[in-house]
Amino acid sequence: MKKNKAIVTLLVMVLLLCGFSYTAAAGIGSEKAGAASGIRLGLDLAGGVSITYQVVGDGEPSAEDMADTIYKLQRRVESYSNESQVYQEGSDRINIEIPGVSDANAILEELGKPGSLVFMDSSQNVVLTGTDVADARAATQEDQMGNSQFVVALTMTDEGRTKFAEATRAAYPTNDIIYIVYDDAVISSPRVQAEITDGQAVITGMDSFETAEQLASTIRIGGLKLELEELRSNVVGAQLGSAAIASSLKAAAVGFVLVAVFMVAVYFIMGLAASFALGIYTALIVILLNLFEITLTLPGIAGIILSIGMAVDANVIIFARIREEMGTGKTVQSSIKIGFEKAFSAILDGNVTTLIAALVLGIMGSGTVKGFAQTLALGIVLSMFTALVITKQLLKALYALGLKNEKIYGVGKERKIISFLSKKAVFFGISIAVILGGFAVMGVNKASTGNALNYSLEFVGGTSTNVTFNEDMSIEDVDADVVPHIEAITGDGNVQTQKVAGTNEVIFKTRTLTVEERERFRDTMAEKFSVDAEKITAETISSTISKEMQSDAVVAILVASVFMLIYIWFRFKDIRFGTSAVLALLHDVLVVLAFYAVAKVSVSSTFIACMLTIVGYSINATIVIFDRIRENMAMMGKKDDLKEVVDRSISQTLSRSIFTSLTTFFMVASLYVFGVSSIREFALPLMAGIICGTYSSVCITGAMWYVFRTKFVKKDEAAAGGKAGKSESKKKAKKTVS
């Protein structure tokens, strides 16, 4: 019966892999649901619609009004895609780029005319304008009967609160209607149910969350300080081109094969099961990216890479535990059972901690941060499922089929304990030196170039130049033939290109060009490609990552760190674990920042995703070590030395730290080898981050926790700590006498 059940299990697994793989490749039904070809791609991978608005009215708008309008428009167009970009062009124009769409007229119709929203009473007097609304959000709340209902929650500005209080005070006695009018059309007509003086109101009667979100979005866009009119709209091609997608797919395939070969070579039959489960994981994530309509961009690929690393990591933790149990003389079957049980807490804590970060970033972040968080969260949930369910069932089935020999699983050997804590001063010194060195290099860069880091146009803005060629050129041809000439002029490798669909026009975005460089640009295009120089137009553009978006990302990361700290504190019953983990994350971020400064890697939109990937990777590695410390402390005897326990814990998890780093490194290195230049600039700091994350988790976090544990002792630990201190003093005394 067991053998028959095992055969059925394996058949089911094979059918799942084949079914998921086919779905990912070809899709289901006429609409090809779940197919990789149906995944929504961002501007960098697939292109979209570009719309340019002009500010209505005489005079030049203020920088503050432009910044406020750009930020609010960014929040509005994120309803189409998290990867939408909004930036300033010239002094009075705003450019919107929305990926994954091709009908500019439909987008224009849905966006409407920003800046034309008012609140009117029943006598048709204007009682508020859109600028009096600070925020509008879709939400749910319970009605008087306890039923959940969809609403739009409004928050007024200080001035709007006073106006709204007066309007509701006048309307409340007769339950009058306050009409919300947008673009000369009534979009909502709620009745006033109370006098509202605190500036917080809700609009009820929404039939769905989507309806509430649409109304909230319309109110937000109507709250712009500037009125805009459409100047032009285009359908633009991908910034990276099809070559980037092809090279990324090739890199993913090569990386997957390297990971599979490595797992089989190290873990034998268990590695084969893990590779099979990883195949199911890969097919599933492609299907779900399509079904959940998640927009995939280069930062999103980072989230997937991290989740693949974590999927392998879970298997490595489990396999190491299984081998340890076999090393104590247990049977293979018993070792598999106990191995999964003992590995569960480390896998759970590591994944939940990273999932907390992903959820906070998804809720509070904007733009590329949201896209990264979505793919990461999806990958984390899937990685836990494949490791704890698929791999487990595969191993049990293989064992039941007769694969019971210990040799094909590998028996764990007693590892020599490495004294990491004895070198903690050296490790701390190296880290401090690298971080200070990074700040020193940033200071030199600031003095010589004006910027501490090599900021790309996404952060500091630049110049957008439109060139109409005499023939239709593909984006790959442009990147290969034209871009090198532009790079020679700018001395910068960060040149973005976009093709305007249906024309010979190509948009080149570069760092800000001087008057002399613009002339050289025109002359080069005329001489090398016979372009009519009179048709070349150039405009100064603002950063696509606004200061508000940057602050949103920083706040989201800080909040995520606080929640991770709280979770680790709760799970480990010791805030020193959480403090050490968060400080280690800060260490990794600063070291990678130093790498950016020294290597002069371009700080572009992928910078935030790179840092977030490193944070997620590092916290997971740290949790594994802390979990082993917690386990070993529970078995500590009175004569055991805490220092020895920490060293033993790090030594026991050392192979996991190295192997997981290698498998993740394989994936990123493949991107670096096969990717185009922009992908290489993304992969290079990621590789540095993987190395740094491994170093900090092995050499820094355990030592840091030990220092906190011995320097900041709780009352109930004082006695044990005192004994340990005396024991340590005796050892030092003996060494001195000898």
Residue pairs with C-beta under 8 A, 6 or more apart in sequence:
2 400
3 400
3 401
3 402
5 397
5 400
6 396
6 397
6 398
6 399
6 400
6 401
7 397
7 401
9 393
9 394
9 396
9 397
10 394
10 397
10 398
10 401
13 276
13 280
13 390
13 393
13 394
13 397
16 280
17 276
17 279
17 280
17 283
20 280
20 283
20 284
20 287
21 279
21 283
23 33
23 34
23 35
23 283
23 287
24 34
24 35
24 36
24 282
24 283
24 286
24 287
25 35
25 36
26 32
26 35
27 33
27 34
27 35
27 37
27 38
27 290
28 34
32 38
33 290
33 291
34 286
34 287
34 290
34 291
35 290
36 286
36 290
38 290
39 286
39 289
39 290
39 294
39 296
40 46
40 81
40 99
40 100
40 293
40 294
40 295
40 296
41 99
41 100
41 238
41 245
41 295
41 296
41 297
42 81
42 83
42 99
42 100
42 295
42 296
42 297
42 298
42 300
42 371
43 83
43 85
43 97
43 98
43 99
43 236
43 238
43 239
43 297
44 83
44 238
44 239
44 240
44 244
44 297
44 298
44 678
45 99
45 238
45 239
45 240
45 244
45 245
45 296
45 297
45 298
46 99
46 100
46 238
47 99
47 235
47 236
47 237
47 238
47 239
47 498
47 499
47 501
48 81
48 97
48 98
48 99
48 100
48 101
48 102
48 235
48 236
49 96
49 97
49 98
49 101
49 102
49 103
49 104
49 107
49 233
49 234
49 235
49 236
50 95
50 96
50 97
50 233
50 234
50 235
50 236
50 498
50 500
51 95
51 96
51 97
51 98
51 104
51 107
51 108
51 111
51 230
51 232
51 233
52 89
52 93
52 94
52 95
52 96
52 230
52 231
52 232
52 233
53 93
53 94
53 95
53 96
53 114
53 228
53 229
53 230
53 231
54 92
54 93
54 228
54 229
54 230
54 231
55 61
55 66
55 92
55 93
55 94
55 226
55 227
55 228
56 115
56 226
56 227
56 228
56 229
57 227
60 91
60 92
61 91
61 92
61 226
65 225
65 226
66 88
66 92
66 94
66 226
67 546
67 547
67 548
68 224
68 225
69 94
69 114
69 115
69 224
69 225
69 226
69 228
70 86
70 87
70 88
70 94
70 542
70 546
71 546
71 548
71 549
72 220
72 221
72 223
72 224
73 86
73 94
73 96
73 114
73 221
73 224
74 84
74 85
74 86
74 366
74 367
74 546
74 548
74 549
75 220
75 366
76 111
76 114
76 217
76 220
76 221
77 84
77 86
77 96
77 98
77 111
78 84
78 366
78 367
78 370
79 213
79 214
79 217
80 98
80 100
80 101
80 107
81 98
81 99
81 100
81 295
82 295
82 366
82 367
82 368
82 370
82 371
82 374
83 99
83 295
83 297
83 367
83 368
83 371
84 96
84 97
84 98
84 99
84 367
85 95
85 96
85 97
85 367
85 544
86 94
86 95
86 96
86 97
86 544
86 546
87 94
87 95
87 461
87 541
87 542
87 543
87 544
87 546
88 94
88 95
88 461
88 541
88 542
89 95
89 464
89 539
89 540
89 541
89 542
90 539
90 540
93 231
93 539
94 228
95 541
96 111
97 236
98 107
99 295
99 297
100 295
101 107
102 235
102 501
104 233
104 234
104 235
105 233
107 233
108 230
108 233
111 221
112 182
112 183
112 218
112 221
113 183
113 227
113 228
113 229
114 221
114 222
114 224
114 226
114 227
114 228
115 130
115 222
115 224
115 225
115 226
115 227
115 228
116 130
116 182
116 183
116 184
116 222
116 227
117 129
117 130
117 133
117 180
117 181
117 182
117 183
117 218
117 219
117 221
117 222
117 223
118 126
118 128
118 129
118 130
118 180
118 181
119 126
119 127
119 128
119 129
119 132
119 164
119 167
119 178
119 179
119 180
119 181
120 126
120 127
120 178
120 179
120 181
121 127
121 167
121 170
121 171
121 176
121 178
121 179
122 171
122 176
122 177
122 179
124 179
127 163
127 164
127 166
127 167
127 178
128 156
128 160
128 163
128 164
128 167
130 219
130 222
130 223
130 224
131 157
131 160
131 223
131 224
131 225
132 156
132 157
132 159
132 160
132 163
132 164
132 223
133 154
133 155
133 156
133 157
133 160
133 219
133 220
133 222
133 223
134 155
134 156
134 157
134 160
134 199
134 223
135 154
135 155
135 220
136 152
136 153
136 154
136 155
136 215
136 216
136 217
136 219
136 220
136 223
137 152
137 153
137 216
138 150
138 151
138 152
138 153
138 206
138 209
138 212
138 213
138 215
138 216
139 150
139 151
139 152
139 153
139 202
139 212
140 148
140 149
140 150
140 151
140 209
141 148
141 149
141 151
141 202
142 148
142 149
143 149
143 204
149 204
149 206
150 206
150 207
150 208
150 209
150 211
150 212
151 202
151 203
151 204
151 206
151 212
152 188
152 202
152 203
152 206
152 212
152 215
152 216
152 219
153 200
153 201
153 202
153 216
154 200
154 201
154 202
154 203
154 219
155 199
155 200
156 163
156 164
156 199
156 200
156 201
157 199
158 199
160 199
161 197
161 198
161 199
164 196
164 199
164 201
165 195
165 196
165 197
165 199
167 178
167 192
168 178
168 192
168 194
168 195
168 196
168 201
169 195
170 176
171 177
171 178
171 192
172 192
172 193
172 194
172 195
175 191
175 192
175 193
176 191
176 192
177 189
177 190
177 191
177 192
178 189
178 190
178 192
179 186
179 188
179 189
180 186
180 187
180 188
180 189
180 190
180 219
181 187
182 218
182 219
182 222
187 215
187 218
188 203
188 215
190 203
190 204
190 205
203 215
206 212
206 215
234 500
234 501
235 500
235 501
235 502
236 498
236 499
236 500
236 501
236 507
237 475
237 498
237 499
237 500
237 501
238 244
238 245
238 475
238 498
239 496
239 497
239 498
240 298
240 676
240 678
240 679
241 474
241 475
241 476
241 479
241 497
241 676
242 475
242 476
243 476
243 479
243 676
244 675
244 676
244 678
244 679
247 674
247 675
247 676
247 679
248 301
248 671
248 674
248 675
248 679
250 674
251 667
251 670
251 671
251 673
251 674
251 675
251 679
252 667
252 670
254 670
254 673
254 674
255 666
255 667
255 668
255 669
255 670
255 671
256 278
256 282
256 667
258 666
258 670
259 275
259 278
259 308
259 312
259 663
259 666
259 667
260 271
260 275
260 278
262 271
262 659
262 662
262 663
262 666
263 271
263 272
263 274
263 275
263 278
263 312
263 315
263 663
264 271
264 272
264 275
265 271
266 659
267 274
267 315
267 316
267 319
267 410
268 407
268 408
268 409
268 410
269 398
269 403
269 408
269 409
270 315
270 319
270 322
270 395
270 409
270 410
271 319
273 391
273 394
273 395
273 398
274 312
274 315
274 319
274 387
274 391
276 390
276 394
277 311
277 315
277 386
277 387
277 390
277 391
277 394
278 308
278 311
278 312
278 315
278 386
280 386
280 390
281 308
281 311
281 382
281 383
281 386
281 390
282 308
284 382
284 386
285 304
285 307
285 378
285 379
285 382
288 294
288 378
288 382
289 296
289 375
289 378
292 374
292 378
294 300
294 371
294 374
294 375
294 378
295 371
296 371
296 375
297 368
297 371
298 605
298 606
298 609
298 678
298 679
298 682
299 368
299 369
299 371
299 372
299 605
299 606
299 608
299 609
300 371
300 372
300 374
300 375
300 609
301 375
301 671
302 372
302 606
302 609
302 610
302 612
302 613
302 682
302 686
303 358
303 371
303 372
303 373
303 374
303 375
303 376
303 379
303 609
303 613
304 375
304 379
305 613
305 664
305 667
305 668
305 671
305 686
306 376
306 379
306 613
306 616
306 617
306 664
307 375
307 376
307 378
307 379
307 380
307 382
307 383
308 379
308 383
308 664
308 667
309 617
309 660
309 663
309 664
309 667
310 350
310 351
310 354
310 379
310 380
310 383
310 616
310 617
310 620
311 379
311 382
311 383
311 386
311 387
312 660
312 663
312 664
313 350
313 620
313 621
313 624
313 656
313 660
313 663
313 664
314 343
314 347
314 351
314 383
314 384
314 387
314 388
315 387
315 391
316 655
316 656
316 659
316 660
316 663
317 343
317 346
317 347
317 624
317 656
318 339
318 340
318 343
318 347
318 387
318 391
319 339
320 343
320 412
320 653
320 655
320 656
321 338
321 339
321 340
321 342
321 343
322 335
322 336
322 338
322 339
322 340
322 409
323 335
323 339
323 409
323 410
323 411
323 412
324 339
324 412
324 652
325 334
325 335
325 338
325 339
325 342
325 412
326 332
326 335
326 406
326 409
326 410
326 411
326 412
327 411
327 412
327 413
327 414
330 338
332 399
332 404
332 405
332 406
332 409
333 399
333 404
335 409
336 392
336 395
336 396
336 399
340 388
340 392
342 631
344 388
345 627
346 623
346 624
346 627
346 628
347 384
347 387
347 388
348 384
349 567
349 568
349 571
349 623
349 626
349 627
350 619
350 620
350 621
350 623
350 624
350 627
351 380
351 383
351 384
351 620
352 567
353 564
353 567
353 568
353 619
353 620
353 623
354 376
354 380
354 616
354 619
354 620
355 377
355 380
355 381
356 560
356 563
356 564
356 567
357 560
357 561
357 563
357 564
357 612
357 615
357 616
357 619
358 373
358 374
358 376
358 377
358 380
358 616
359 373
359 377
360 556
360 559
360 560
360 563
361 369
361 370
361 372
361 373
361 556
361 557
361 560
361 612
362 370
362 373
362 374
362 377
363 556
364 552
364 555
364 556
364 559
365 372
365 373
365 552
365 553
365 556
366 549
366 552
366 553
367 545
367 549
367 605
368 545
368 605
368 606
368 608
368 609
369 552
369 553
369 556
369 608
369 609
369 612
372 608
372 609
372 612
372 613
373 612
376 612
376 616
415 651
415 652
415 654
415 655
416 651
417 644
417 647
417 648
417 651
418 647
418 650
418 651
418 654
419 647
420 427
420 646
420 647
420 650
420 651
420 698
420 699
420 702
420 703
421 643
421 646
421 647
421 702
421 703
421 706
423 699
424 699
424 703
424 706
424 707
427 699
427 700
427 703
428 700
428 703
431 587
431 591
431 696
431 700
434 591
434 594
435 587
435 590
435 591
435 594
437 594
437 598
438 590
438 591
438 593
438 594
438 595
438 597
438 598
439 594
441 594
441 597
441 598
442 452
442 453
442 593
442 594
442 597
443 452
445 451
445 452
445 453
445 454
445 597
445 600
446 452
451 460
452 597
453 593
453 596
453 597
453 603
454 494
454 596
454 600
454 601
454 602
454 603
455 602
455 603
456 494
456 511
456 602
456 603
456 604
456 605
457 494
457 496
457 509
457 510
457 511
457 512
457 541
457 543
457 544
458 543
458 544
458 545
458 604
458 605
459 543
459 545
459 550
459 603
459 604
459 607
460 511
460 512
460 543
461 512
461 540
461 541
461 542
461 543
462 509
462 510
462 511
462 512
462 513
462 540
462 541
463 509
463 510
463 511
463 512
463 513
463 518
463 538
463 539
463 540
463 541
464 507
464 508
464 509
464 538
464 539
464 540
464 541
465 507
465 508
465 509
465 510
465 513
465 518
465 521
465 536
465 537
465 538
466 505
466 506
466 507
466 508
466 536
466 537
466 538
467 505
467 506
467 507
467 508
467 525
467 531
467 535
467 536
468 503
468 504
468 505
468 506
468 531
468 532
468 535
468 536
469 504
469 505
469 506
469 529
469 531
470 504
470 529
470 530
470 531
471 504
472 504
473 481
473 482
473 499
473 504
473 506
474 499
475 497
475 498
475 499
475 506
478 497
478 499
478 506
479 497
479 676
482 497
482 506
482 508
482 529
483 495
483 497
483 508
485 524
485 528
486 495
486 508
486 510
486 521
486 524
487 493
487 495
489 513
489 517
489 520
489 521
489 524
490 510
490 511
490 513
490 517
492 510
492 511
492 602
493 602
493 677
493 681
494 510
494 511
494 602
494 604
494 678
494 681
495 508
495 509
495 510
496 508
496 509
496 510
497 506
497 507
497 508
497 509
498 506
498 507
498 509
499 505
499 506
499 507
500 506
500 507
509 541
512 540
513 521
513 538
518 538
521 536
521 538
522 533
522 536
523 533
525 531
525 533
525 536
526 532
526 533
544 605
545 605
545 608
553 608
557 612
557 615
561 582
561 585
564 578
564 581
564 582
564 619
565 575
565 578
565 579
565 581
565 582
566 578
567 578
568 577
568 578
568 581
568 623
568 626
569 575
569 577
569 578
572 578
572 626
572 630
576 705
576 708
576 709
576 712
577 626
577 630
577 705
579 708
580 622
580 626
580 701
580 704
580 705
580 708
581 619
581 622
581 623
581 626
581 701
583 704
584 618
584 622
584 696
584 697
584 700
584 701
584 704
585 615
585 618
585 619
587 696
587 700
588 614
588 615
588 618
588 689
588 692
588 693
588 696
589 611
589 614
589 615
591 688
591 692
591 696
592 610
592 611
592 614
592 685
592 688
592 689
592 692
595 601
595 685
595 688
595 692
596 603
596 607
596 685
599 684
599 685
601 681
601 684
601 685
602 681
604 678
604 681
604 682
606 678
606 681
606 682
607 685
609 682
610 682
610 685
610 686
610 689
611 689
613 686
613 689
614 686
614 689
614 690
614 692
614 693
617 664
617 689
617 690
617 693
618 689
618 692
618 693
618 696
618 697
621 657
621 660
621 661
621 693
621 694
621 697
622 696
622 697
622 701
624 653
624 656
624 657
624 697
625 649
625 650
625 653
625 657
625 697
625 698
625 701
625 702
626 701
626 705
628 649
628 650
628 652
628 653
629 645
629 646
629 649
629 702
629 705
631 649
632 645
632 648
632 649
633 642
633 645
636 642
636 645
638 720
638 723
641 724
641 727
641 728
642 706
642 709
642 710
642 721
642 724
643 706
643 724
643 728
646 702
646 703
646 705
646 706
649 702
650 698
650 702
654 698
657 694
657 697
657 698
658 694
661 690
661 691
661 693
661 694
664 690
665 687
665 690
665 691
668 683
668 686
668 687
668 690
669 683
669 687
671 679
671 680
671 682
671 683
671 686
672 679
672 680
672 683
672 684
672 687
675 682
675 683
709 717
710 721
710 724
710 725
713 721
